[in-house]
Amino acid sequence: MVHNTFIASGVDFKNHVRLDAPVSLADIAPTILRILGINGVNKDKDHGRVLEELLNTNRNSTVKITHRTARANAGSYEASIDISTVAGHDYIDGGHRVLPSLPSTSPRE
């Protein structure tokens, strides 16, 4: 799992809030634009979300988080990626690769 630290401070942010939802660098610009009163600049979900749960204008400090795992394989190679979704935005939590099993070797007699 990927863990990052994000700290926000100022009159527009709630005090002592800890987010369980993932946050990306892409979320900073839409959040700052909302604080500045510039809305609707970026409607593309691929460019971050407004961190509503951090803002003083929002009484609700929780968001719905869903989790899923996507898997792929090609021959003996297998991989999976863990994804969290918040407000229609996907965040990669981590990934795993499964190494192919090696044939067992027995000592020759």
Protein Blocks (a to p, Z undefined) as FASTA:
>chain_A
ZZdddddedjkbcehiacfbdcdfklmmmmmmmmnopghklmcfknopadfklpmklmbf
cdcdddddddddehjbccddddddeehiacdfbdcddddddddddddZZ
